[in-house]
């Protein structure tokens, strides 16, 4: 009986000793490891600035700076590591975009494909709610203004970027030139469609003159509006303009960490 009591007390003493060792060594080590990521305040601040520009692919309506999802934590840790290796904020954003696509950007840029989709939705609402041409003209409107205008405008924009100085201030001018040219070209495309499938006997020369004269004036208005709109965005957030990326790639990205 005495020996059994001694063995029981011995086992209890060992258990207490092991628990004490765990409290002394394991718990403090975990407490030290938890804030290790924030040992460098500068990297932590830069990481949070980049994280506010990236969307959590799990939550989708939050940035990875705000999300507590496992994927967001992994991405924050990856950003810290890339910053520690000397990567710039722009290089990290470009890497994330290349890996996950534009959707990972919390403020995705506008691209030709985005423009096609957005304008097609506008035309659909226009024909259904405002009776602007109706369903019968929907395909023509999408082709002329959603495809021809966008693709021609993008080609002109890129061409002007190759000629104009490589400055952010040149982006609104290139966008205005693209708008100015794309509208009359779309009018000429309509003349081509009419020549193929038109049912009313109108001389093509007269139709071409009328379409070009009217849409040249419309193009001037579109160019002015585009210049003002793109110029306003570029002045505040040039990183939101997809066409400005080529210019921004030559300079460091400025991320503001003020109150949101």
C-alpha positions as a Markdown table, in Angstrom:
| # | Residue | x | y | z |
|---|---|---|---|---|
| 1 | Unk | 0.0 | 0.0 | 0.0 |
| 2 | Unk | 2.8 | 2.3 | 0.9 |
| 3 | Unk | 4.7 | 1.6 | -2.3 |
| 4 | Unk | 1.6 | 2.2 | -4.4 |
| 5 | Unk | 1.1 | 5.5 | -2.7 |
| 6 | Unk | 4.7 | 6.4 | -3.5 |
| 7 | Unk | 4.4 | 5.5 | -7.1 |
| 8 | Unk | 1.2 | 7.5 | -7.4 |
| 9 | Unk | 2.8 | 10.5 | -5.9 |
| 10 | Unk | 5.8 | 10.1 | -8.1 |
| 11 | Unk | 3.7 | 10.0 | -11.3 |
| 12 | Unk | 1.8 | 13.1 | -10.1 |
| 13 | Unk | 5.0 | 14.9 | -9.4 |
| 14 | Unk | 6.3 | 14.1 | -12.9 |
| 15 | Unk | 3.0 | 15.3 | -14.5 |
| 16 | Unk | 3.2 | 18.6 | -12.5 |
| 17 | Unk | 6.9 | 19.0 | -13.6 |
| 18 | Unk | 6.0 | 18.4 | -17.2 |
| 19 | Unk | 3.2 | 20.8 | -17.1 |
| 20 | Unk | 5.5 | 23.4 | -15.5 |
| 21 | Unk | 8.1 | 22.8 | -18.2 |
| 22 | Unk | 5.4 | 23.3 | -20.9 |
| 23 | Unk | 4.3 | 26.5 | -19.4 |
| 24 | Unk | 7.9 | 27.8 | -19.1 |
| 25 | Unk | 9.2 | 26.8 | -22.5 |
| 26 | Unk | 6.4 | 26.0 | -25.0 |
| 27 | Unk | 3.9 | 28.8 | -24.2 |
| 28 | Unk | 6.4 | 31.7 | -24.1 |
| 29 | Unk | 8.0 | 30.4 | -27.3 |
| 30 | Unk | 4.6 | 30.5 | -29.0 |
| 31 | Unk | 3.9 | 34.0 | -27.6 |
| 32 | Unk | 7.2 | 35.1 | -29.1 |
| 33 | Unk | 6.6 | 33.6 | -32.5 |
| 34 | Unk | 3.1 | 35.1 | -32.9 |
| 35 | Unk | 4.2 | 38.7 | -33.3 |
| 36 | Unk | 7.4 | 37.8 | -35.1 |
| 37 | Unk | 5.8 | 39.0 | -38.4 |
| 38 | Unk | 5.6 | 42.5 | -37.0 |
| 39 | Unk | 9.2 | 42.7 | -35.8 |
| 40 | Unk | 9.9 | 45.1 | -38.7 |
| 41 | Unk | 7.4 | 47.9 | -38.5 |
| 42 | Unk | 8.3 | 49.3 | -41.9 |
| 43 | Unk | 7.7 | 46.0 | -43.7 |
| 44 | Unk | 4.5 | 45.5 | -41.7 |
| 45 | Unk | 3.2 | 48.9 | -42.8 |
| 46 | Unk | 4.2 | 48.3 | -46.4 |
| 47 | Unk | 2.6 | 44.8 | -46.2 |
| 48 | Unk | -0.7 | 46.3 | -45.0 |
| 49 | Unk | -0.6 | 48.9 | -47.7 |
| 50 | Unk | -0.3 | 46.3 | -50.4 |
| 51 | Unk | -2.8 | 44.1 | -48.7 |
| 52 | Unk | -5.5 | 46.8 | -48.9 |
| 53 | Unk | -5.1 | 46.6 | -52.7 |
| 54 | Unk | -5.8 | 42.9 | -52.9 |
| 55 | Unk | -9.1 | 41.1 | -52.7 |
| 56 | Unk | -9.6 | 38.1 | -50.4 |
| 57 | Unk | -10.5 | 35.3 | -52.9 |
| 58 | Unk | -12.5 | 33.6 | -50.1 |
| 59 | Unk | -14.5 | 36.6 | -48.7 |
| 60 | Unk | -14.4 | 38.5 | -52.1 |
| 61 | Unk | -15.9 | 41.6 | -50.6 |
| 62 | Unk | -13.0 | 42.3 | -48.3 |
| 63 | Unk | -9.3 | 43.0 | -48.8 |
| 64 | Unk | -6.8 | 40.5 | -47.5 |
| 65 | Unk | -5.8 | 43.2 | -44.9 |
| 66 | Unk | -9.3 | 42.9 | -43.4 |
| 67 | Unk | -10.0 | 39.2 | -43.9 |
| 68 | Unk | -9.3 | 36.5 | -41.3 |
| 69 | Unk | -9.5 | 33.7 | -43.9 |
| 70 | Unk | -6.6 | 31.2 | -44.0 |
| 71 | Unk | -5.8 | 32.2 | -47.6 |
| 72 | Unk | -5.6 | 35.9 | -46.7 |
| 73 | Unk | -3.2 | 35.1 | -43.9 |
| 74 | Unk | -1.1 | 33.1 | -46.3 |
| 75 | Unk | -1.0 | 35.9 | -48.8 |
| 76 | Unk | -0.1 | 38.4 | -46.1 |
| 77 | Unk | 2.8 | 36.2 | -45.0 |
| 78 | Unk | 3.9 | 35.8 | -48.6 |
| 79 | Unk | 3.8 | 39.6 | -49.1 |
| 80 | Unk | 6.0 | 40.0 | -46.0 |
| 81 | Unk | 8.5 | 37.6 | -47.4 |
| 82 | Unk | 8.6 | 39.3 | -50.8 |
| 83 | Unk | 9.1 | 42.7 | -49.2 |
| 84 | Unk | 11.9 | 41.3 | -47.0 |
| 85 | Unk | 13.6 | 40.0 | -50.2 |
| 86 | Unk | 13.6 | 43.5 | -51.7 |
| 87 | Unk | 10.5 | 43.3 | -54.0 |
| 88 | Unk | 8.6 | 46.5 | -54.6 |
| 89 | Unk | 4.9 | 47.0 | -54.1 |
| 90 | Unk | 4.4 | 47.2 | -57.8 |
| 91 | Unk | 6.3 | 43.9 | -58.4 |
| 92 | Unk | 4.2 | 42.2 | -55.7 |
| 93 | Unk | 0.9 | 43.5 | -57.2 |
| 94 | Unk | 2.0 | 42.4 | -60.7 |
| 95 | Unk | 2.9 | 39.0 | -59.4 |
| 96 | Unk | -0.4 | 38.5 | -57.7 |
| 97 | Unk | -2.3 | 39.7 | -60.8 |
| 98 | Unk | -0.3 | 37.3 | -63.0 |
| 99 | Unk | -1.0 | 34.4 | -60.6 |
| 100 | Unk | -4.7 | 35.1 | -59.7 |
| 101 | Unk | -5.9 | 37.4 | -62.5 |
| 102 | Unk | -7.3 | 41.0 | -62.3 |
| 103 | Unk | -10.0 | 39.8 | -59.9 |
| 104 | Unk | -7.5 | 39.6 | -57.1 |
| 105 | Unk | -7.2 | 43.4 | -57.3 |
| 106 | Unk | -9.7 | 45.1 | -55.0 |
| 107 | Unk | -10.0 | 47.9 | -57.6 |
| 108 | Unk | -9.6 | 46.0 | -60.9 |
| 109 | Unk | -8.4 | 48.0 | -63.9 |
| 110 | Unk | -10.5 | 48.6 | -67.0 |
| 111 | Unk | -9.4 | 46.6 | -70.0 |
| 112 | Unk | -10.8 | 46.0 | -73.5 |
| 113 | Unk | -12.6 | 42.8 | -72.3 |
| 114 | Unk | -14.1 | 44.7 | -69.4 |
| 115 | Unk | -15.3 | 47.5 | -71.7 |
| 116 | Unk | -16.9 | 45.0 | -74.0 |
| 117 | Unk | -18.8 | 43.4 | -71.1 |
| 118 | Unk | -19.9 | 46.7 | -69.5 |
| 119 | Unk | -21.1 | 48.3 | -72.7 |
| 120 | Unk | -23.0 | 45.2 | -73.7 |
| 121 | Unk | -24.9 | 45.3 | -70.4 |
| 122 | Unk | -25.6 | 49.0 | -71.0 |
| 123 | Unk | -27.0 | 48.3 | -74.5 |
| 124 | Unk | -29.2 | 45.5 | -73.1 |
| 125 | Unk | -30.8 | 47.8 | -70.5 |
| 126 | Unk | -31.0 | 50.5 | -73.1 |
| 127 | Unk | -33.0 | 48.4 | -75.6 |
| 128 | Unk | -35.3 | 46.8 | -72.9 |
| 129 | Unk | -36.1 | 49.8 | -70.8 |
| 130 | Unk | -35.7 | 52.8 | -73.1 |
| 131 | Unk | -36.8 | 51.2 | -76.4 |
| 132 | Unk | -33.7 | 52.5 | -78.1 |
| 133 | Unk | -33.8 | 50.4 | -81.2 |
| 134 | Unk | -35.4 | 47.5 | -79.3 |
| 135 | Unk | -34.3 | 43.9 | -79.5 |
| 136 | Unk | -33.9 | 43.9 | -83.3 |
| 137 | Unk | -31.1 | 46.6 | -83.0 |
| 138 | Unk | -29.4 | 45.1 | -80.0 |
| 139 | Unk | -26.9 | 43.0 | -82.1 |
| 140 | Unk | -26.1 | 46.0 | -84.3 |
| 141 | Unk | -25.5 | 48.3 | -81.3 |
| 142 | Unk | -23.3 | 45.8 | -79.5 |
| 143 | Unk | -21.3 | 45.2 | -82.7 |
| 144 | Unk | -20.8 | 48.9 | -83.6 |
| 145 | Unk | -20.4 | 50.5 | -80.2 |
| 146 | Unk | -19.4 | 47.5 | -78.0 |
| 147 | Unk | -16.9 | 45.8 | -80.4 |
| 148 | Unk | -15.8 | 48.2 | -83.2 |
| 149 | Unk | -15.6 | 51.3 | -81.0 |
| 150 | Unk | -13.7 | 49.5 | -78.2 |
| 151 | Unk | -11.3 | 47.6 | -80.4 |
| 152 | Unk | -10.5 | 50.6 | -82.7 |
| 153 | Unk | -10.3 | 52.9 | -79.7 |
| 154 | Unk | -7.8 | 50.5 | -78.0 |
| 155 | Unk | -5.7 | 50.2 | -81.1 |
| 156 | Unk | -5.5 | 54.0 | -81.5 |
| 157 | Unk | -4.8 | 54.5 | -77.8 |
| 158 | Unk | -1.8 | 52.1 | -78.0 |
| 159 | Unk | -0.6 | 53.7 | -81.1 |
| 160 | Unk | -0.7 | 57.2 | -79.6 |
| 161 | Unk | 1.1 | 55.9 | -76.5 |
| 162 | Unk | 4.0 | 54.9 | -78.7 |
| 163 | Unk | 4.3 | 58.4 | -80.1 |
| 164 | Unk | 3.5 | 60.6 | -77.1 |
| 165 | Unk | 5.9 | 61.2 | -74.3 |
| 166 | Unk | 6.0 | 58.3 | -71.7 |
| 167 | Unk | 4.3 | 60.3 | -69.0 |
| 168 | Unk | 1.1 | 59.8 | -67.0 |
| 169 | Unk | -0.1 | 63.1 | -68.2 |
| 170 | Unk | -0.1 | 61.7 | -71.8 |
| 171 | Unk | -2.7 | 59.0 | -71.0 |
| 172 | Unk | -5.8 | 61.3 | -71.1 |
| 173 | Unk | -4.7 | 62.8 | -74.4 |
| 174 | Unk | -4.2 | 59.3 | -75.9 |
| 175 | Unk | -7.6 | 58.3 | -74.6 |
| 176 | Unk | -9.3 | 61.4 | -76.0 |
| 177 | Unk | -7.7 | 60.7 | -79.4 |
| 178 | Unk | -9.0 | 57.1 | -79.3 |
| 179 | Unk | -12.5 | 58.3 | -78.6 |
| 180 | Unk | -12.3 | 60.9 | -81.4 |
| 181 | Unk | -11.3 | 58.3 | -84.0 |
| 182 | Unk | -13.4 | 55.3 | -82.9 |
| 183 | Unk | -16.8 | 57.1 | -83.2 |
| 184 | Unk | -16.5 | 57.9 | -86.9 |
| 185 | Unk | -15.0 | 54.5 | -87.6 |
| 186 | Unk | -18.0 | 52.9 | -86.0 |
| 187 | Unk | -20.2 | 55.1 | -88.2 |
| 188 | Unk | -18.4 | 53.8 | -91.3 |
| 189 | Unk | -18.9 | 50.2 | -90.0 |
| 190 | Unk | -22.6 | 50.9 | -89.9 |
| 191 | Unk | -22.5 | 52.0 | -93.5 |
| 192 | Unk | -20.8 | 48.7 | -94.3 |
| 193 | Unk | -23.6 | 46.8 | -92.5 |
| 194 | Unk | -26.2 | 48.8 | -94.4 |
| 195 | Unk | -24.6 | 48.1 | -97.7 |
| 196 | Unk | -24.9 | 44.4 | -97.0 |
| 197 | Unk | -28.3 | 44.2 | -95.4 |
| 198 | Unk | -30.1 | 47.5 | -95.8 |
| 199 | Unk | -33.7 | 47.4 | -97.0 |
| 200 | Unk | -34.3 | 51.1 | -97.8 |
| 201 | Unk | -32.9 | 52.6 | -101.1 |
| 202 | Unk | -30.5 | 55.2 | -99.8 |
| 203 | Unk | -27.4 | 56.1 | -101.9 |
| 204 | Unk | -24.3 | 54.9 | -100.0 |
| 205 | Unk | -22.5 | 58.2 | -100.7 |
| 206 | Unk | -25.2 | 60.3 | -99.1 |
| 207 | Unk | -25.4 | 57.9 | -96.2 |
| 208 | Unk | -21.6 | 57.9 | -95.7 |
| 209 | Unk | -21.5 | 61.8 | -95.8 |
| 210 | Unk | -24.4 | 62.1 | -93.3 |
| 211 | Unk | -23.0 | 59.5 | -90.9 |
| 212 | Unk | -19.5 | 60.9 | -90.9 |
| 213 | Unk | -20.5 | 64.5 | -90.5 |
| 214 | Unk | -22.8 | 63.8 | -87.6 |
| 215 | Unk | -20.5 | 61.3 | -85.8 |
| 216 | Unk | -17.4 | 63.5 | -86.3 |
| 217 | Unk | -19.2 | 66.1 | -84.0 |
| 218 | Unk | -20.2 | 63.3 | -81.6 |
| 219 | Unk | -16.6 | 62.2 | -81.6 |
| 220 | Unk | -15.4 | 65.6 | -80.6 |
| 221 | Unk | -17.8 | 65.5 | -77.7 |
| 222 | Unk | -16.8 | 62.0 | -76.7 |
| 223 | Unk | -13.1 | 63.1 | -76.9 |
| 224 | Unk | -13.7 | 66.0 | -74.5 |
| 225 | Unk | -15.6 | 63.9 | -72.0 |
| 226 | Unk | -13.0 | 61.1 | -72.2 |
| 227 | Unk | -10.2 | 63.5 | -71.6 |
| 228 | Unk | -11.8 | 65.1 | -68.6 |
| 229 | Unk | -12.9 | 61.7 | -67.1 |
| 230 | Unk | -9.6 | 59.9 | -67.6 |
| 231 | Unk | -7.6 | 63.0 | -66.6 |
| 232 | Unk | -9.5 | 63.2 | -63.3 |
| 233 | Unk | -8.8 | 59.6 | -62.5 |
| 234 | Unk | -5.2 | 59.7 | -63.5 |
| 235 | Unk | -4.6 | 62.7 | -61.3 |
| 236 | Unk | -5.8 | 60.9 | -58.2 |
| 237 | Unk | -5.4 | 57.1 | -58.8 |
| 238 | Unk | -3.4 | 56.4 | -62.0 |
| 239 | Unk | -3.1 | 52.8 | -61.0 |
| 240 | Unk | -6.8 | 52.3 | -61.7 |
| 241 | Unk | -6.3 | 53.1 | -65.4 |
| 242 | Unk | -5.1 | 50.0 | -67.2 |
| 243 | Unk | -3.7 | 52.1 | -70.1 |
| 244 | Unk | -1.4 | 53.9 | -67.6 |
| 245 | Unk | 0.3 | 50.7 | -66.5 |
| 246 | Unk | 3.1 | 50.9 | -69.1 |
| 247 | Unk | 4.0 | 54.3 | -67.8 |
| 248 | Unk | 3.7 | 53.4 | -64.1 |
| 249 | Unk | 6.0 | 50.4 | -64.6 |
| 250 | Unk | 8.9 | 52.9 | -65.0 |
| 251 | Unk | 8.4 | 54.5 | -61.6 |
| 252 | Unk | 7.8 | 53.3 | -58.1 |
| 253 | Unk | 4.2 | 52.8 | -56.9 |
| 254 | Unk | 2.9 | 55.2 | -54.3 |
| 255 | Unk | 0.6 | 53.6 | -51.7 |
| 256 | Unk | -1.2 | 55.8 | -49.3 |
| 257 | Unk | -1.9 | 54.4 | -45.9 |
| 258 | Unk | -4.2 | 57.1 | -44.5 |
| 259 | Unk | -7.7 | 56.6 | -43.1 |
| 260 | Unk | -10.1 | 54.7 | -45.3 |
